[in-house]
Amino acid sequence: MNSGVTQMFREAAQAPARVRDQLAANEGAVKVLTERLRRRPPRAVTTLGRGSSDNAATYARYLIETRLGVMTASSSPSVSSVYEASTEMNGTLCLVISQSGRSPDLLAAAQAHAAAGALVVALVNDEDSPLAARADVTLPLMAGPETSVAATKSFITGLSAIAQLVAYWSEDQALLAAVSGLPEQLEAAWALDWSAAIRPLCTAEHLYVVARGVGFAIAQEAALKFKETCGLHAEAFSSAEIRHGPMALIGPSFPVLAFTQEDQTGEGVEAAVAAFTRQGAQVIQVGGARADGITPLPTAPAHPALEPIGQIQTFYRFADQLARARGFDPDRPSHLAKVTETI
């Protein structure tokens, strides 16, 4: 196990500065793109991504559908790369999210979407990648080099790029103002202490990560990072979906981490948390109201659409801490490589 500061910790700590640079550098290109989207609104949006990038795509789906009313769905790369099937995409927008921009299946899918009539926009960290070269529009993530196997700052810059795109596209002045303050929100989030959750999770073998709405993306991301860095089997569920079967496993030996944000989903998550505690589960809750029987964790105040971005920033610091408490080195996860070249 690495006894010093890990590369994962160092890279996650860079997120506020990287987001600040990204928002400034991409503003002009985002304005041009969103003016185009308002002139010729896409009939639908598709997303392409793997791993953390696909989790970022979940955030895009909720934000685009709730703020713009445009149907958004994840597209399976294997439709193009394995089945070699084509789908009619004329008049659609395709958002391809990738750290490396080099995975063969994403490249094949992006090319197929373009050939079928979609406007392909790449949110990619490597500006010299094949994906950047093939896209109609490229919005660089500008996370800088990311050598840790577990993506952190590239995920956060993916979320910030999506938030900036939707804020300008929707012309939502409150969201635009909040996006401009996102670097400061991330700095505040990085300073928060979640060590109270170390004890209940240090010896856990399984847990659920629960959220709803725009927060569901970070539940997916947190579950992935628990597996990657902590050797902990974690699954993400919507606070509504968990009642359809998965609820049966929750109990004293099956903890739950719940993310809340101050929007219309808050009441549903709170109700689920109350149900978990009635079943005797150890519940760790990020944000929301304080209640008996839970371990509360603080969250940085923010616009509800951006609150999950700060929460996942704090989570990365916590995941690094938990991994080491469990005897794992988050910089050396078993059987994983930085660039996964899926066909």
C-alpha positions as CSV (number, residue, x, y, z in Angstrom):
1,M,0.0,0.0,0.0
2,N,1.2,3.5,-0.8
3,S,2.1,5.2,2.5
4,G,2.4,8.7,1.0
5,V,0.0,11.0,-0.8
6,T,-1.5,9.0,-3.6
7,Q,-1.7,10.0,-7.3
8,M,-5.4,9.7,-7.1
9,F,-5.5,12.2,-4.2
10,R,-3.2,14.7,-6.0
11,E,-5.2,14.5,-9.2
12,A,-8.6,14.9,-7.6
13,A,-7.3,17.9,-5.7
14,Q,-6.6,19.6,-9.0
15,A,-10.2,19.6,-10.1
16,P,-11.1,23.2,-9.0
17,A,-8.2,24.7,-11.0
18,R,-8.9,22.5,-14.0
19,V,-12.6,23.4,-14.1
20,R,-11.7,27.1,-13.8
21,D,-9.4,26.8,-16.8
22,Q,-12.0,24.8,-18.8
23,L,-14.9,27.1,-18.2
24,A,-12.9,30.1,-19.4
25,A,-11.3,28.3,-22.4
26,N,-14.5,26.7,-23.7
27,E,-16.9,29.6,-23.2
28,G,-16.6,30.9,-26.8
29,A,-17.0,27.5,-28.4
30,V,-19.9,26.6,-26.1
31,K,-21.7,29.9,-27.0
32,V,-21.3,29.1,-30.8
33,L,-22.5,25.6,-30.4
34,T,-25.5,26.4,-28.3
35,E,-26.6,29.2,-30.6
36,R,-26.5,26.5,-33.4
37,L,-28.6,24.2,-31.2
38,R,-31.2,26.8,-30.5
39,R,-31.5,27.7,-34.2
40,R,-31.9,24.0,-35.2
41,P,-33.0,22.1,-32.0
42,P,-32.1,18.4,-32.1
43,R,-35.0,16.1,-32.0
44,A,-33.1,13.9,-29.5
45,V,-29.7,13.6,-27.8
46,T,-27.7,10.4,-27.6
47,T,-24.7,9.8,-25.4
48,L,-21.7,7.6,-25.8
49,G,-19.2,6.7,-22.9
50,R,-17.7,3.9,-20.9
51,G,-17.1,3.7,-17.2
52,S,-16.9,7.0,-15.5
53,S,-17.6,8.7,-18.8
54,D,-20.9,6.8,-19.0
55,N,-21.7,8.0,-15.5
56,A,-21.2,11.5,-16.7
57,A,-23.6,10.8,-19.5
58,T,-26.2,10.0,-16.9
59,Y,-25.8,13.5,-15.5
60,A,-26.2,14.9,-19.0
61,R,-29.4,12.9,-19.6
62,Y,-31.1,14.3,-16.4
63,L,-29.8,17.8,-17.0
64,I,-30.8,18.0,-20.6
65,E,-34.3,16.5,-20.1
66,T,-35.1,18.5,-17.1
67,R,-33.7,21.9,-18.3
68,L,-34.4,21.6,-22.0
69,G,-37.1,19.0,-22.5
70,V,-35.1,17.1,-25.2
71,M,-35.3,13.3,-25.0
72,T,-31.8,12.0,-24.1
73,A,-30.6,8.4,-24.1
74,S,-27.4,6.4,-23.8
75,S,-26.4,4.7,-27.0
76,S,-24.7,1.3,-26.9
77,P,-21.4,1.4,-28.7
78,S,-21.7,-2.4,-29.5
79,V,-24.6,-1.6,-31.9
80,S,-22.0,-0.2,-34.3
81,S,-18.7,-1.8,-33.2
82,V,-19.9,-5.4,-32.8
83,Y,-23.2,-5.7,-34.6
84,E,-22.3,-3.3,-37.4
85,A,-25.9,-2.1,-37.4
86,S,-26.9,1.5,-38.3
87,T,-29.5,3.6,-36.7
88,E,-31.2,6.7,-38.2
89,M,-29.7,9.7,-36.4
90,N,-30.6,12.6,-38.7
91,G,-31.3,15.7,-36.7
92,T,-29.9,14.4,-33.4
93,L,-27.0,15.5,-31.2
94,C,-24.5,12.9,-30.1
95,L,-22.4,13.7,-27.0
96,V,-19.3,11.5,-26.8
97,I,-17.5,11.6,-23.5
98,S,-14.1,10.2,-23.1
99,Q,-10.8,10.8,-21.2
100,S,-8.5,9.2,-23.7
101,G,-10.6,9.5,-26.9
102,R,-9.0,6.2,-28.1
103,S,-11.3,3.3,-27.3
104,P,-12.1,1.5,-30.6
105,D,-15.8,0.9,-29.8
106,L,-16.4,4.6,-29.0
107,L,-14.6,5.7,-32.2
108,A,-16.7,3.3,-34.3
109,A,-19.9,4.4,-32.6
110,A,-19.1,8.1,-33.1
111,Q,-18.3,7.5,-36.7
112,A,-21.5,5.6,-37.2
113,H,-23.6,8.4,-35.6
114,A,-22.0,11.0,-37.8
115,A,-22.6,8.9,-40.9
116,A,-26.2,8.5,-39.9
117,G,-26.8,12.2,-39.7
118,A,-25.9,13.2,-36.0
119,L,-24.0,16.3,-35.0
120,V,-21.2,14.7,-33.0
121,V,-19.8,16.7,-30.1
122,A,-16.8,15.2,-28.2
123,L,-16.1,16.0,-24.6
124,V,-12.6,14.6,-24.5
125,N,-9.5,15.2,-22.4
126,D,-6.9,14.3,-25.1
127,E,-7.3,17.0,-27.7
128,D,-4.9,15.1,-30.0
129,S,-7.0,11.9,-29.9
130,P,-8.7,10.2,-32.8
131,L,-12.1,11.1,-31.3
132,A,-11.3,14.8,-31.3
133,A,-10.2,14.6,-34.9
134,R,-13.4,12.8,-36.0
135,A,-16.0,15.0,-34.0
136,D,-17.8,17.9,-35.6
137,V,-17.2,19.9,-32.4
138,T,-14.7,19.3,-29.7
139,L,-15.0,20.7,-26.2
140,P,-11.8,19.8,-24.4
141,L,-12.1,18.7,-20.8
142,M,-8.8,20.2,-20.0
143,A,-8.3,18.0,-16.9
144,G,-4.6,17.8,-17.7
145,P,-2.6,14.5,-17.6
146,E,-4.5,11.9,-15.5
147,T,-2.3,8.9,-14.7
148,S,-4.2,7.4,-11.8
149,V,-6.2,4.4,-13.1
150,A,-9.3,5.7,-11.2
151,A,-10.6,8.7,-13.1
152,T,-11.3,11.7,-10.8
153,K,-10.7,15.2,-12.3
154,S,-11.6,14.0,-15.8
155,F,-15.0,12.9,-14.5
156,I,-15.5,16.2,-12.7
157,T,-14.5,18.2,-15.8
158,G,-16.9,16.1,-17.8
159,L,-19.7,17.2,-15.5
160,S,-18.7,20.8,-15.6
161,A,-18.5,20.8,-19.4
162,I,-22.0,19.3,-19.5
163,A,-23.3,21.9,-17.0
164,Q,-21.8,24.8,-19.0
165,L,-23.3,23.5,-22.2
166,V,-26.8,23.1,-20.7
167,A,-26.6,26.5,-19.0
168,Y,-25.9,28.3,-22.2
169,W,-28.2,26.2,-24.3
170,S,-31.1,26.8,-21.9
171,E,-30.2,30.5,-21.3
172,D,-30.8,29.8,-17.6
173,Q,-29.2,32.8,-15.9
174,A,-29.3,31.3,-12.4
175,L,-27.6,28.2,-13.7
176,L,-25.1,30.2,-15.7
177,A,-24.2,32.2,-12.5
178,A,-23.8,29.0,-10.5
179,V,-21.6,27.4,-13.2
180,S,-19.2,30.4,-13.0
181,G,-18.9,29.8,-9.3
182,L,-18.3,26.1,-9.6
183,P,-14.5,26.2,-9.0
184,E,-15.1,27.8,-5.6
185,Q,-17.8,25.3,-4.8
186,L,-15.3,22.5,-5.6
187,E,-12.7,24.0,-3.4
188,A,-15.2,24.2,-0.5
189,A,-16.2,20.6,-1.2
190,W,-12.6,19.3,-1.1
191,A,-12.1,20.7,2.4
192,L,-15.1,18.8,3.9
193,D,-14.5,15.9,6.3
194,W,-16.3,12.6,5.7
195,S,-14.1,10.6,8.0
196,A,-17.2,9.7,10.1
197,A,-18.1,7.2,7.4
198,I,-14.8,5.3,7.6
199,R,-15.8,3.1,10.6
200,P,-19.1,1.8,9.2
201,L,-17.5,1.0,5.8
202,C,-14.0,-0.2,6.9
203,T,-15.1,-3.8,7.2
204,A,-18.2,-3.8,4.9
205,E,-18.4,-6.3,2.1
206,H,-21.4,-4.9,0.2
207,L,-23.4,-1.7,0.1
208,Y,-25.8,0.2,-1.9
209,V,-25.3,3.8,-3.1
210,V,-28.6,5.6,-3.5
211,A,-29.6,8.9,-5.1
212,R,-32.2,10.2,-7.6
213,G,-32.4,12.6,-10.5
214,V,-29.2,14.6,-11.3
215,G,-27.6,13.0,-8.3
216,F,-27.9,9.4,-9.7
217,A,-24.8,9.9,-11.9
218,I,-22.6,10.4,-8.8
219,A,-24.2,7.3,-7.1
220,Q,-23.1,5.3,-10.2
221,E,-19.6,6.9,-10.0
222,A,-19.3,6.3,-6.3
223,A,-20.2,2.7,-6.7
224,L,-17.7,2.3,-9.4
225,K,-14.9,3.9,-7.3
226,F,-15.8,1.7,-4.3
227,K,-15.1,-1.3,-6.5
228,E,-12.0,0.1,-8.2
229,T,-10.2,1.5,-5.2
230,C,-11.6,0.0,-2.0
231,G,-12.3,-3.7,-2.9
232,L,-15.9,-3.1,-1.8
233,H,-18.8,-4.5,-3.8
234,A,-21.2,-1.5,-4.3
235,E,-24.2,-1.1,-6.5
236,A,-26.0,2.2,-7.4
237,F,-29.8,2.4,-7.3
238,S,-32.4,5.2,-7.7
239,S,-34.2,5.7,-4.4
240,A,-37.3,4.7,-6.2
241,E,-36.0,1.7,-8.0
242,I,-34.4,0.2,-4.9
243,R,-37.8,-0.6,-3.5
244,H,-38.4,-3.1,-6.4
245,G,-36.4,-6.1,-5.1
246,P,-33.0,-4.8,-3.9
247,M,-34.6,-3.5,-0.7
248,A,-34.7,-7.1,0.5
249,L,-31.0,-7.2,1.2
250,I,-30.8,-4.1,3.3
251,G,-30.2,-4.7,7.0
252,P,-27.6,-4.5,9.8
253,S,-24.8,-6.1,7.7
254,F,-25.7,-4.2,4.5
255,P,-25.0,-0.4,4.7
256,V,-26.3,2.3,2.5
257,L,-24.7,5.5,1.3
258,A,-27.4,8.0,0.2
259,F,-26.8,11.3,-1.7
260,T,-29.4,14.0,-1.5
261,Q,-29.7,17.4,-3.3
262,E,-32.0,20.3,-2.6
263,D,-34.5,19.7,-5.4
264,Q,-37.7,17.8,-6.1
265,T,-36.0,14.5,-5.5
266,G,-35.1,15.3,-1.9
267,E,-38.3,14.0,-0.3
268,G,-38.1,10.7,-2.1
269,V,-34.5,10.1,-1.0
270,E,-35.4,11.0,2.6
271,A,-38.3,8.6,2.6
272,A,-36.0,5.8,1.4
273,V,-33.4,6.6,4.1
274,A,-36.2,6.3,6.7
275,A,-37.1,2.9,5.3
276,F,-33.5,1.8,5.4
277,T,-33.1,2.7,9.1
278,R,-36.3,0.9,10.0
279,Q,-34.7,-2.3,8.5
280,G,-31.7,-1.8,10.8
281,A,-29.2,-0.7,8.2
282,Q,-26.2,1.6,8.9
283,V,-27.2,4.6,6.7
284,I,-24.7,7.3,5.7
285,Q,-26.4,10.3,4.3
286,V,-24.8,13.1,2.3
287,G,-26.8,16.3,2.7
288,G,-30.5,16.4,3.5
289,A,-32.2,16.6,6.9
290,R,-30.5,15.2,10.0
291,A,-32.3,12.2,11.6
292,D,-31.7,9.6,14.3
293,G,-30.0,6.5,13.2
294,I,-27.9,7.9,10.4
295,T,-24.3,9.0,9.9
296,P,-24.6,12.5,8.4
297,L,-22.0,13.9,6.0
298,P,-21.7,17.6,5.1
299,T,-22.1,19.0,1.6
300,A,-21.1,22.3,0.1
301,P,-24.1,24.6,-0.6
302,A,-24.8,25.0,-4.3
303,H,-27.3,25.2,-7.0
304,P,-29.3,21.9,-6.9
305,A,-28.2,21.0,-10.5
306,L,-24.5,21.4,-9.5
307,E,-24.6,20.1,-5.9
308,P,-23.7,16.6,-7.0
309,I,-20.5,17.8,-8.6
310,G,-19.3,19.1,-5.3
311,Q,-20.4,15.9,-3.6
312,I,-18.4,13.6,-5.8
313,Q,-15.4,15.9,-5.3
314,T,-15.6,15.3,-1.6
315,F,-16.3,11.6,-2.2
316,Y,-13.0,11.2,-4.1
317,R,-11.0,12.4,-1.0
318,F,-13.0,10.1,1.1
319,A,-12.6,7.1,-1.2
320,D,-8.8,7.6,-1.1
321,Q,-9.0,7.6,2.7
322,L,-11.3,4.6,2.9
323,A,-9.2,2.5,0.4
324,R,-6.1,3.0,2.6
325,A,-8.0,2.2,5.8
326,R,-9.1,-1.1,4.2
327,G,-5.5,-1.9,3.2
328,F,-5.8,-1.0,-0.6
329,D,-3.6,1.2,-2.7
330,P,-6.0,3.3,-4.8
331,D,-3.2,3.9,-7.4
332,R,-2.9,0.2,-8.1
333,P,-6.3,-1.4,-8.4
334,S,-6.3,-5.1,-9.3
335,H,-6.6,-6.1,-13.0
336,L,-7.3,-2.6,-14.3
337,A,-5.5,-0.3,-16.9
338,K,-5.9,3.4,-17.6
339,V,-7.0,3.1,-21.2
340,T,-9.5,0.3,-21.8
341,E,-9.6,-0.5,-25.5
342,T,-13.0,-2.2,-25.8
343,I,-14.0,-3.5,-29.3
